[in-house]
């Protein structure tokens, strides 16, 4: 007798396919990082490197093993639970909307920062600033949306970090994570991390779950 009880078969279809696509894109990035990052990461919209597909494809790009490992670990651990509650089609919409929300907030903050720079240094050519802004990549914005959804669905669930091994309710962990992102984003104390993308994903995740709760559609499968 044979069974289909392998690791991937036990993961709901959307979470499973998101995992597979992310891994494939990561392997391709290892093979040709210049092309993959230049083509599929999210460049500033006024940069000459911007392409129309990047708001979507940046969600499947990662910069290093630990970047993709922690994102995919979180996706599998919490995404499979959220997908089973929302239904696969609704979860797919949820994932992409939170990912787009993440890059929208991140890009909005970048536009504000560019405006401030041009006000301070009017002699600088705007295009030079546009092209100097580093691209953003990663599934973290959508992952923050998934974390918020899990905490709203199961606020009293006990979660323990690997390090430090502290156990708290899911709602408190998410509040702490969002607080850290907000502080580090405003103060700029942790450079190279798209803090406002994380906050955007969390915000849109909260808005979507609240909307479905009010409509009485949260547990409806599509």
NUTI-101020 format. One record per residue (C-alpha): x, y, z; residue in three letters; residue number from 1. Coordinates in steps of 0.02 Angstrom, whole numbers. Layout:
! NUTI-101020
{u = X v = Y w = Z code = ALA pos = NUM}
...
This chain:
! NUTI-101020
{u = 0 v = 0 w = 0 code = UNK pos = 1}
{u = 63 v = 173 w = -42 code = UNK pos = 2}
{u = 7 v = 337 w = 31 code = UNK pos = 3}
{u = 20 v = 520 w = -15 code = UNK pos = 4}
{u = 71 v = 579 w = 157 code = UNK pos = 5}
{u = 234 v = 664 w = 111 code = UNK pos = 6}
{u = 282 v = 834 w = 179 code = UNK pos = 7}
{u = 223 v = 934 w = 29 code = UNK pos = 8}
{u = 60 v = 836 w = 11 code = UNK pos = 9}
{u = 11 v = 885 w = 188 code = UNK pos = 10}
{u = 25 v = 1071 w = 148 code = UNK pos = 11}
{u = -130 v = 1156 w = 75 code = UNK pos = 12}
{u = -112 v = 1193 w = -113 code = UNK pos = 13}
{u = -85 v = 1381 w = -112 code = UNK pos = 14}
{u = 43 v = 1378 w = 28 code = UNK pos = 15}
{u = 129 v = 1231 w = -56 code = UNK pos = 16}
{u = 139 v = 1315 w = -226 code = UNK pos = 17}
{u = 198 v = 1480 w = -152 code = UNK pos = 18}
{u = 337 v = 1383 w = -66 code = UNK pos = 19}
{u = 386 v = 1295 w = -227 code = UNK pos = 20}
{u = 389 v = 1455 w = -332 code = UNK pos = 21}
{u = 493 v = 1546 w = -201 code = UNK pos = 22}
{u = 620 v = 1405 w = -196 code = UNK pos = 23}
{u = 632 v = 1397 w = -386 code = UNK pos = 24}
{u = 659 v = 1585 w = -395 code = UNK pos = 25}
{u = 791 v = 1576 w = -259 code = UNK pos = 26}
{u = 887 v = 1439 w = -352 code = UNK pos = 27}
{u = 879 v = 1543 w = -511 code = UNK pos = 28}
{u = 946 v = 1692 w = -413 code = UNK pos = 29}
{u = 1092 v = 1588 w = -351 code = UNK pos = 30}
{u = 1131 v = 1542 w = -532 code = UNK pos = 31}
{u = 1116 v = 1718 w = -604 code = UNK pos = 32}
{u = 1098 v = 1847 w = -465 code = UNK pos = 33}
{u = 1129 v = 2001 w = -573 code = UNK pos = 34}
{u = 993 v = 1961 w = -699 code = UNK pos = 35}
{u = 865 v = 1897 w = -572 code = UNK pos = 36}
{u = 883 v = 2040 w = -448 code = UNK pos = 37}
{u = 893 v = 2172 w = -584 code = UNK pos = 38}
{u = 740 v = 2103 w = -674 code = UNK pos = 39}
{u = 623 v = 2043 w = -537 code = UNK pos = 40}
{u = 661 v = 2146 w = -380 code = UNK pos = 41}
{u = 553 v = 2301 w = -352 code = UNK pos = 42}
{u = 645 v = 2456 w = -413 code = UNK pos = 43}
{u = 586 v = 2631 w = -371 code = UNK pos = 44}
{u = 444 v = 2669 w = -494 code = UNK pos = 45}
{u = 533 v = 2821 w = -569 code = UNK pos = 46}
{u = 697 v = 2728 w = -588 code = UNK pos = 47}
{u = 754 v = 2674 w = -760 code = UNK pos = 48}
{u = 765 v = 2497 w = -689 code = UNK pos = 49}
{u = 579 v = 2487 w = -649 code = UNK pos = 50}
{u = 473 v = 2360 w = -743 code = UNK pos = 51}
{u = 284 v = 2340 w = -732 code = UNK pos = 52}
{u = 292 v = 2161 w = -666 code = UNK pos = 53}
{u = 406 v = 2199 w = -517 code = UNK pos = 54}
{u = 266 v = 2238 w = -390 code = UNK pos = 55}
{u = 219 v = 2054 w = -410 code = UNK pos = 56}
{u = 384 v = 1967 w = -440 code = UNK pos = 57}
{u = 478 v = 2051 w = -296 code = UNK pos = 58}
{u = 373 v = 1943 w = -177 code = UNK pos = 59}
{u = 462 v = 1787 w = -242 code = UNK pos = 60}
{u = 639 v = 1854 w = -231 code = UNK pos = 61}
{u = 756 v = 1829 w = -84 code = UNK pos = 62}
{u = 931 v = 1886 w = -41 code = UNK pos = 63}
{u = 1021 v = 1744 w = 46 code = UNK pos = 64}
{u = 980 v = 1578 w = 127 code = UNK pos = 65}
{u = 920 v = 1643 w = 295 code = UNK pos = 66}
{u = 808 v = 1771 w = 211 code = UNK pos = 67}
{u = 712 v = 1638 w = 116 code = UNK pos = 68}
{u = 723 v = 1508 w = 254 code = UNK pos = 69}
{u = 637 v = 1613 w = 388 code = UNK pos = 70}
{u = 507 v = 1680 w = 267 code = UNK pos = 71}
{u = 462 v = 1507 w = 202 code = UNK pos = 72}
{u = 466 v = 1429 w = 375 code = UNK pos = 73}
{u = 342 v = 1560 w = 434 code = UNK pos = 74}
{u = 236 v = 1539 w = 277 code = UNK pos = 75}
{u = 221 v = 1351 w = 303 code = UNK pos = 76}
{u = 193 v = 1359 w = 492 code = UNK pos = 77}
{u = 58 v = 1493 w = 488 code = UNK pos = 78}
{u = 2 v = 1503 w = 307 code = UNK pos = 79}
{u = -61 v = 1325 w = 305 code = UNK pos = 80}
{u = -171 v = 1363 w = 457 code = UNK pos = 81}
{u = -238 v = 1525 w = 384 code = UNK pos = 82}
{u = -269 v = 1444 w = 215 code = UNK pos = 83}
{u = -373 v = 1306 w = 294 code = UNK pos = 84}
{u = -480 v = 1437 w = 381 code = UNK pos = 85}
{u = -502 v = 1557 w = 236 code = UNK pos = 86}
{u = -506 v = 1430 w = 96 code = UNK pos = 87}
{u = -374 v = 1418 w = -39 code = UNK pos = 88}
{u = -442 v = 1547 w = -162 code = UNK pos = 89}
{u = -474 v = 1676 w = -27 code = UNK pos = 90}
{u = -301 v = 1644 w = 47 code = UNK pos = 91}
{u = -221 v = 1672 w = -123 code = UNK pos = 92}
{u = -308 v = 1840 w = -138 code = UNK pos = 93}
{u = -258 v = 1879 w = 41 code = UNK pos = 94}
{u = -74 v = 1839 w = 9 code = UNK pos = 95}
{u = -59 v = 1946 w = -147 code = UNK pos = 96}
{u = -160 v = 2093 w = -80 code = UNK pos = 97}
{u = -51 v = 2101 w = 76 code = UNK pos = 98}
{u = 104 v = 2087 w = -33 code = UNK pos = 99}
{u = 45 v = 2231 w = -144 code = UNK pos = 100}
{u = -4 v = 2329 w = 11 code = UNK pos = 101}
{u = 170 v = 2304 w = 80 code = UNK pos = 102}
{u = 257 v = 2371 w = -74 code = UNK pos = 103}
{u = 131 v = 2514 w = -87 code = UNK pos = 104}
{u = 171 v = 2579 w = 86 code = UNK pos = 105}
{u = 357 v = 2552 w = 62 code = UNK pos = 106}
{u = 353 v = 2647 w = -103 code = UNK pos = 107}
{u = 246 v = 2786 w = -30 code = UNK pos = 108}
{u = 376 v = 2814 w = 106 code = UNK pos = 109}
{u = 513 v = 2813 w = -28 code = UNK pos = 110}
{u = 421 v = 2949 w = -126 code = UNK pos = 111}
{u = 410 v = 3054 w = 31 code = UNK pos = 112}
{u = 596 v = 3030 w = 66 code = UNK pos = 113}
{u = 640 v = 3077 w = -113 code = UNK pos = 114}
{u = 533 v = 3233 w = -99 code = UNK pos = 115}
{u = 624 v = 3283 w = 60 code = UNK pos = 116}
{u = 794 v = 3254 w = -22 code = UNK pos = 117}
{u = 749 v = 3358 w = -173 code = UNK pos = 118}
{u = 689 v = 3498 w = -61 code = UNK pos = 119}
{u = 852 v = 3493 w = 36 code = UNK pos = 120}
{u = 967 v = 3471 w = -115 code = UNK pos = 121}
{u = 880 v = 3556 w = -264 code = UNK pos = 122}
{u = 1041 v = 3553 w = -363 code = UNK pos = 123}
{u = 1039 v = 3363 w = -374 code = UNK pos = 124}
{u = 966 v = 3285 w = -531 code = UNK pos = 125}
{u = 805 v = 3192 w = -482 code = UNK pos = 126}
{u = 843 v = 3044 w = -595 code = UNK pos = 127}
{u = 1008 v = 3016 w = -506 code = UNK pos = 128}
{u = 913 v = 2998 w = -342 code = UNK pos = 129}
{u = 781 v = 2885 w = -420 code = UNK pos = 130}
{u = 914 v = 2768 w = -489 code = UNK pos = 131}
{u = 1012 v = 2765 w = -325 code = UNK pos = 132}
{u = 869 v = 2694 w = -222 code = UNK pos = 133}
{u = 901 v = 2508 w = -190 code = UNK pos = 134}
{u = 771 v = 2383 w = -247 code = UNK pos = 135}
{u = 662 v = 2290 w = -125 code = UNK pos = 136}
{u = 636 v = 2103 w = -128 code = UNK pos = 137}
{u = 562 v = 1967 w = -21 code = UNK pos = 138}
{u = 399 v = 1889 w = 37 code = UNK pos = 139}
{u = 410 v = 1972 w = 208 code = UNK pos = 140}
{u = 268 v = 2096 w = 179 code = UNK pos = 141}
{u = 145 v = 1959 w = 136 code = UNK pos = 142}
{u = 216 v = 1851 w = 277 code = UNK pos = 143}
{u = 177 v = 1989 w = 402 code = UNK pos = 144}
{u = 0 v = 1989 w = 334 code = UNK pos = 145}
{u = -10 v = 1802 w = 365 code = UNK pos = 146}
{u = 56 v = 1824 w = 543 code = UNK pos = 147}
{u = -75 v = 1957 w = 579 code = UNK pos = 148}
{u = -211 v = 1845 w = 509 code = UNK pos = 149}
{u = -156 v = 1700 w = 619 code = UNK pos = 150}
{u = -151 v = 1811 w = 774 code = UNK pos = 151}
{u = -326 v = 1877 w = 736 code = UNK pos = 152}
{u = -395 v = 1702 w = 709 code = UNK pos = 153}
{u = -306 v = 1623 w = 858 code = UNK pos = 154}
{u = -256 v = 1767 w = 973 code = UNK pos = 155}
{u = -229 v = 1656 w = 1126 code = UNK pos = 156}
{u = -122 v = 1525 w = 1037 code = UNK pos = 157}
{u = 43 v = 1501 w = 1127 code = UNK pos = 158}
{u = 198 v = 1533 w = 1023 code = UNK pos = 159}
{u = 379 v = 1508 w = 1076 code = UNK pos = 160}
{u = 526 v = 1588 w = 989 code = UNK pos = 161}
{u = 676 v = 1480 w = 948 code = UNK pos = 162}
{u = 788 v = 1614 w = 1022 code = UNK pos = 163}
{u = 758 v = 1677 w = 1150 code = UNK pos = 164}
{u = 641 v = 1535 w = 1204 code = UNK pos = 165}
{u = 502 v = 1649 w = 1266 code = UNK pos = 166}
{u = 319 v = 1596 w = 1258 code = UNK pos = 167}
{u = 179 v = 1723 w = 1231 code = UNK pos = 168}
{u = 6 v = 1728 w = 1155 code = UNK pos = 169}
{u = 5 v = 1754 w = 966 code = UNK pos = 170}
{u = -77 v = 1925 w = 980 code = UNK pos = 171}
{u = 62 v = 1989 w = 1093 code = UNK pos = 172}
{u = 201 v = 1925 w = 981 code = UNK pos = 173}
{u = 124 v = 2012 w = 830 code = UNK pos = 174}
{u = 102 v = 2175 w = 927 code = UNK pos = 175}
{u = 284 v = 2166 w = 982 code = UNK pos = 176}
{u = 346 v = 2129 w = 805 code = UNK pos = 177}
{u = 245 v = 2272 w = 732 code = UNK pos = 178}
{u = 305 v = 2390 w = 868 code = UNK pos = 179}
{u = 485 v = 2345 w = 831 code = UNK pos = 180}
{u = 459 v = 2372 w = 645 code = UNK pos = 181}
{u = 377 v = 2541 w = 676 code = UNK pos = 182}
{u = 515 v = 2603 w = 791 code = UNK pos = 183}
{u = 659 v = 2541 w = 682 code = UNK pos = 184}
{u = 573 v = 2607 w = 525 code = UNK pos = 185}
{u = 547 v = 2782 w = 595 code = UNK pos = 186}
{u = 718 v = 2795 w = 676 code = UNK pos = 187}
{u = 814 v = 2709 w = 536 code = UNK pos = 188}
{u = 914 v = 2609 w = 663 code = UNK pos = 189}
{u = 914 v = 2449 w = 558 code = UNK pos = 190}
{u = 963 v = 2493 w = 380 code = UNK pos = 191}
{u = 939 v = 2375 w = 235 code = UNK pos = 192}
{u = 771 v = 2309 w = 297 code = UNK pos = 193}
{u = 606 v = 2363 w = 218 code = UNK pos = 194}
{u = 518 v = 2400 w = 383 code = UNK pos = 195}
{u = 374 v = 2494 w = 303 code = UNK pos = 196}
{u = 343 v = 2349 w = 184 code = UNK pos = 197}
{u = 322 v = 2238 w = 337 code = UNK pos = 198}
{u = 204 v = 2366 w = 414 code = UNK pos = 199}
{u = 107 v = 2381 w = 251 code = UNK pos = 200}
{u = 81 v = 2193 w = 242 code = UNK pos = 201}
{u = 25 v = 2189 w = 423 code = UNK pos = 202}
{u = -95 v = 2335 w = 397 code = UNK pos = 203}
{u = -176 v = 2262 w = 242 code = UNK pos = 204}
{u = -187 v = 2092 w = 326 code = UNK pos = 205}
{u = -279 v = 2170 w = 473 code = UNK pos = 206}
{u = -396 v = 2267 w = 358 code = UNK pos = 207}
{u = -441 v = 2113 w = 256 code = UNK pos = 208}
{u = -476 v = 2002 w = 406 code = UNK pos = 209}
{u = -580 v = 2139 w = 487 code = UNK pos = 210}
{u = -677 v = 2165 w = 325 code = UNK pos = 211}
{u = -717 v = 1980 w = 309 code = UNK pos = 212}
{u = -763 v = 1969 w = 492 code = UNK pos = 213}
{u = -887 v = 2112 w = 475 code = UNK pos = 214}
{u = -960 v = 2037 w = 317 code = UNK pos = 215}
{u = -977 v = 1867 w = 401 code = UNK pos = 216}
{u = -872 v = 1789 w = 263 code = UNK pos = 217}
{u = -715 v = 1745 w = 359 code = UNK pos = 218}
{u = -740 v = 1556 w = 361 code = UNK pos = 219}
{u = -820 v = 1540 w = 192 code = UNK pos = 220}
{u = -723 v = 1432 w = 69 code = UNK pos = 221}
{u = -712 v = 1486 w = -111 code = UNK pos = 222}
